[in-house]
Amino acid sequence: MKFKSGYVTIIGRPNVGKSTLMNQIIGEKIAIMSDKPQTTRNKIQSIYTRQNCQIIFLDTPGLHKPKNKLGEFMVKSAQQTLNEVDVILFVMDETADMGPGDTYILEMLKTVKTPVILVINKIDKIGPEAFEKMYHLFDEKGIFKDIIGISALQDKNIQKLIDKVVSYLPEGPQYFPGDMITDQPERVIVSEIIREKLLHYLQDEIPHGVAVEVAFMKKRENQDIVDINATIYCEKKSHKGIIIGKGGRKLKGVGKSAREDIERLLGSKVFLELWVKIKEDWREQESTLSNLGYRL
């Protein structure tokens, strides 16, 4: 059997389940998951390997109309991948709500030569008749090579989707070791885990005005403990108070929840220290964005 390999990008509006899908395929928590839109800020490269293939997935930021420099970075990051990959997965959810965002993406896809598979996520929430109606609606547009319904959260039709992706990949080498699941440094994944917990704990209070930088991460000598020191940046003094919470309870909750996930990731005990600092309008400052890894 000939070996096939290639790059696949996952695109779609914010909050349709792109990160959940990639995590389900890889079987590990690589991309952070949240019920808030625009959770993913960088292209996260994850690697799926089996006996006859290797797929390198790019989980890109959700396409949306940017409102600041950070938003511009996120959209540009997603757009650049369309002509750099072998397959595009365009993910929609079960609502198939064709708003301006989806229309914008569909028009963009008409201009690319890369094979596009439409992935309708969360089909567990609709019946067969509703899915069939959606299928015919999008099939008539003549943009998609295939249309597949899945439930990323319930692992439904995920293997079917993988097999379809492989059918479009070229013959090629194994680019990464078989046991490697991401090219992201541990520090990046750790900072993303902390940011995920902030999104959960802050609810709608400060959804995207936070960034996390891991300043120190080192395993103690002769001990199975990793010391991590991370800084949470926010834009206003009032935001700092919300993040810390009364008596520091909210920040402690974020730290405890993040530490548990980081320990599972690293396979070691973790001593996590979190600090909160104010950096006004950091999302508009290119130098700050660059230092945090968001290079325009």
VOMAR-915098 format. One record per residue (C-alpha): x, y, z; residue number from 1. Coordinates in Angstrom, 3 decimals. Layout:
N
        x        y        z pos
        X        Y        Z NUM
...
END
This chain:
296
        x        y        z pos
    0.000    0.000    0.000   1
    1.404    3.378   -1.037   2
    1.914    5.990    1.669   3
   -0.003    9.268    1.361   4
    0.678   12.506    3.186   5
   -0.295   16.138    3.062   6
   -1.593   19.260    4.731   7
   -5.218   19.971    5.578   8
   -6.657   23.255    6.810   9
   -9.815   23.510    8.899  10
  -11.736   26.746    8.304  11
  -15.143   28.135    9.173  12
  -16.920   30.806   11.136  13
  -16.015   31.132   14.809  14
  -17.544   28.644   17.229  15
  -18.643   25.894   14.810  16
  -16.461   23.218   16.436  17
  -13.203   23.311   14.466  18
  -10.949   22.825   17.483  19
  -13.214   20.101   18.893  20
  -12.969   18.266   15.575  21
   -9.194   18.417   15.480  22
   -8.849   17.314   19.090  23
  -11.151   14.358   18.373  24
   -9.086   13.295   15.349  25
   -5.751   13.596   17.129  26
   -7.037   12.120   20.385  27
   -5.264   14.731   22.498  28
   -6.030   18.258   23.659  29
   -4.016   20.387   21.241  30
   -6.380   23.224   20.361  31
   -8.213   24.916   23.194  32
  -11.985   24.625   23.272  33
  -14.447   27.248   24.433  34
  -18.044   28.237   23.739  35
  -16.825   31.716   22.835  36
  -16.066   32.689   19.217  37
  -12.526   33.445   18.036  38
  -10.946   31.181   20.628  39
   -8.131   29.998   18.332  40
   -5.643   32.769   17.599  41
   -2.811   30.919   15.883  42
   -2.667   28.160   13.304  43
   -2.237   25.056   15.450  44
   -0.373   22.306   13.621  45
   -1.415   18.804   14.659  46
   -0.265   15.514   13.207  47
   -2.336   12.386   12.569  48
   -0.402    9.274   11.557  49
   -1.475    5.757   10.747  50
    0.053    2.890    8.755  51
   -0.769    4.262    5.297  52
   -0.869    8.032    5.786  53
    0.108   11.161    7.665  54
   -2.165   14.203    7.806  55
   -0.890   17.524    9.109  56
   -3.877   19.582   10.278  57
   -3.950   23.350   10.604  58
   -6.670   24.589   12.933  59
   -6.998   28.220   11.936  60
   -8.670   31.191   13.631  61
  -12.329   31.579   12.702  62
  -12.885   33.871    9.725  63
  -14.619   37.068   10.792  64
  -14.580   40.803   10.112  65
  -11.547   42.078   12.052  66
  -11.980   44.918   14.561  67
   -8.352   45.379   15.617  68
   -4.767   44.380   14.745  69
   -5.193   41.046   16.503  70
   -8.324   40.368   14.444  71
   -6.436   41.259   11.256  72
   -3.740   38.750   12.175  73
   -6.299   36.029   12.847  74
   -8.108   36.475    9.515  75
   -4.900   36.786    7.498  76
   -3.575   33.640    9.165  77
   -6.642   31.674    8.058  78
   -6.725   33.067    4.519  79
   -3.073   32.295    3.818  80
   -3.560   28.583    4.338  81
   -6.139   28.116    1.567  82
   -3.613   27.841   -1.265  83
   -0.887   26.203    0.832  84
   -2.635   22.909    1.610  85
   -3.831   19.749   -0.139  86
   -7.390   19.696    1.258  87
   -9.690   22.286    2.844  88
  -12.290   21.297    5.443  89
  -14.992   23.951    5.651  90
  -16.851   23.357    8.910  91
  -20.401   24.562    9.512  92
  -22.692   23.669   12.361  93
  -26.149   22.150   12.155  94
  -27.875   25.523   11.882  95
  -26.357   26.227    8.443  96
  -27.234   29.851    9.090  97
  -26.041   31.505    5.889  98
  -25.110   34.889    7.251  99
  -22.590   37.360    5.780 100
  -19.729   35.358    7.337 101
  -20.573   32.131    5.500 102
  -21.282   33.985    2.249 103
  -17.862   35.650    2.565 104
  -16.154   32.276    3.021 105
  -18.062   30.613    0.153 106
  -17.086   33.405   -2.237 107
  -13.471   32.983   -1.156 108
  -13.609   29.205   -1.736 109
  -14.807   29.708   -5.317 110
  -11.394   31.175   -6.155 111
   -9.233   28.344   -4.805 112
   -8.188   25.209   -6.663 113
   -7.691   23.120   -3.527 114
  -10.319   20.357   -3.004 115
  -12.915   21.490   -0.443 116
  -14.931   19.131    1.760 117
  -17.951   20.591    3.534 118
  -18.186   19.232    7.081 119
  -21.575   19.755    8.739 120
  -20.915   19.412   12.449 121
  -23.336   18.655   15.312 122
  -25.655   16.488   13.169 123
  -26.717   14.730   16.384 124
  -28.905   17.805   16.950 125
  -30.904   17.402   13.721 126
  -32.793   14.603   11.964 127
  -31.975   12.838    8.655 128
  -34.492   14.915    6.706 129
  -32.976   18.210    7.849 130
  -29.476   16.983    6.991 131
  -30.611   15.829    3.532 132
  -32.096   19.262    2.893 133
  -28.818   20.925    3.884 134
  -26.870   18.456    1.744 135
  -28.791   19.327   -1.421 136
  -28.671   23.060   -0.647 137
  -24.877   23.085   -0.579 138
  -24.335   20.437   -3.239 139
  -26.065   22.706   -5.744 140
  -23.437   25.404   -5.191 141
  -20.844   23.296   -7.021 142
  -18.023   24.248   -4.641 143
  -17.542   21.053   -2.625 144
  -15.933   17.754   -3.629 145
  -17.782   16.017   -0.787 146
  -20.276   16.838    1.970 147
  -20.067   14.859    5.213 148
  -22.145   15.155    8.381 149
  -20.377   14.556   11.689 150
  -20.595   15.076   15.421 151
  -17.104   16.025   16.581 152
  -18.119   15.896   20.234 153
  -19.653   12.408   19.949 154
  -17.013   11.003   17.552 155
  -19.629   10.296   14.884 156
  -18.387    9.788   11.285 157
  -14.915   11.037   12.196 158
  -13.213    7.989   10.675 159
  -15.327    8.378    7.545 160
  -14.122   11.966    7.259 161
  -10.476   10.946    7.726 162
  -10.773    8.287    4.994 163
  -12.251   10.866    2.618 164
   -9.441   13.307    3.351 165
   -6.824   10.621    2.681 166
   -8.421    9.888   -0.712 167
   -7.484   13.414   -1.856 168
   -3.919   13.404   -0.505 169
   -0.952   12.860   -2.823 170
    1.574   10.088   -2.348 171
    4.334   11.435   -0.168 172
    6.754   10.908    2.703 173
    6.137   10.751    6.428 174
    7.101   14.280    7.426 175
    7.050   13.768   11.200 176
    7.761   10.851   13.583 177
    4.766    8.565   14.034 178
    4.360    9.381   17.749 179
    4.469   13.162   17.255 180
    1.063   14.864   17.516 181
    1.975   18.562   17.300 182
    4.847   20.854   16.355 183
    3.861   23.363   19.023 184
    6.326   23.912   21.901 185
    5.060   22.882   25.326 186
    5.128   26.524   26.437 187
    2.653   27.456   23.688 188
    0.250   24.671   24.625 189
    0.534   25.559   28.325 190
   -0.265   29.223   27.634 191
   -3.252   28.165   25.509 192
   -4.577   25.921   28.289 193
   -4.399   28.819   30.754 194
   -6.191   31.086   28.271 195
   -8.891   28.465   27.767 196
   -9.580   28.410   31.509 197
   -9.762   32.198   31.544 198
  -12.379   32.092   28.792 199
  -14.431   29.626   30.827 200
  -14.134   31.462   34.148 201
  -14.587   34.989   32.805 202
  -17.773   34.085   30.926 203
  -18.817   37.224   28.993 204
  -16.952   39.697   31.157 205
  -13.635   39.974   29.259 206
  -13.873   37.424   26.468 207
  -10.897   38.374   24.307 208
   -9.001   41.151   26.053 209
   -6.591   38.691   27.670 210
   -3.319   37.121   26.579 211
   -1.060   34.675   28.381 212
    2.734   34.541   28.321 213
    4.675   31.721   29.962 214
    7.730   33.466   31.411 215
    9.324   30.473   33.171 216
    8.929   26.720   32.787 217
   11.455   24.275   34.195 218
   11.508   20.843   35.798 219
   12.973   20.744   39.287 220
   16.223   18.884   39.637 221
   15.724   15.346   40.989 222
   11.973   15.955   41.439 223
    8.939   15.116   39.302 224
    7.677   18.702   39.520 225
    7.563   21.365   36.795 226
    7.578   24.992   37.931 227
    5.636   27.332   35.643 228
    5.359   31.092   35.956 229
    2.845   32.747   33.611 230
    1.613   36.309   33.146 231
   -1.951   37.151   32.161 232
   -2.189   40.461   30.295 233
   -5.404   42.489   30.296 234
   -6.264   45.923   28.936 235
   -7.809   47.775   31.894 236
   -7.456   48.074   35.657 237
  -11.085   47.019   36.062 238
  -10.355   43.882   34.024 239
   -7.519   42.972   36.377 240
   -9.908   43.024   39.320 241
  -12.397   40.805   37.498 242
   -9.713   38.263   36.567 243
   -8.418   38.055   40.143 244
  -11.893   38.021   41.674 245
  -12.951   38.654   45.256 246
  -10.273   37.384   47.579 247
   -8.385   36.026   44.565 248
  -10.936   33.226   44.166 249
  -11.381   33.496   40.403 250
   -7.651   33.472   39.666 251
   -7.198   30.508   42.018 252
   -9.958   28.666   40.146 253
   -8.280   29.372   36.804 254
   -4.945   28.180   38.187 255
   -6.323   24.971   39.683 256
   -8.215   24.013   36.519 257
   -5.257   24.858   34.268 258
   -2.806   22.984   36.487 259
   -4.852   19.773   36.245 260
   -4.836   19.885   32.423 261
   -1.145   20.811   32.281 262
   -0.254   17.900   34.577 263
   -2.066   15.524   32.204 264
   -0.202   17.070   29.284 265
    3.256   16.889   30.858 266
    2.809   13.723   32.907 267
    4.328   15.483   35.937 268
    3.235   17.425   38.983 269
    3.004   21.148   38.279 270
    3.540   24.175   40.494 271
    1.797   27.013   38.642 272
    2.103   30.692   39.513 273
   -0.143   33.189   37.737 274
    0.334   36.946   37.650 275
   -2.004   39.559   36.172 276
   -0.624   42.692   34.496 277
   -2.281   45.591   32.686 278
   -1.120   46.334   29.133 279
   -3.495   48.890   27.658 280
   -4.684   48.325   24.066 281
   -2.293   45.404   23.581 282
   -4.444   44.066   20.727 283
   -3.603   47.202   18.695 284
    0.166   47.133   19.330 285
    2.090   45.216   16.667 286
    5.216   44.953   18.835 287
    3.238   43.396   21.697 288
    1.365   41.057   19.331 289
    4.695   39.952   17.858 290
    6.158   39.266   21.310 291
    3.119   37.144   22.128 292
    3.567   35.119   18.929 293
    0.965   36.853   16.756 294
    3.163   38.016   13.868 295
    1.368   39.946   11.134 296
END
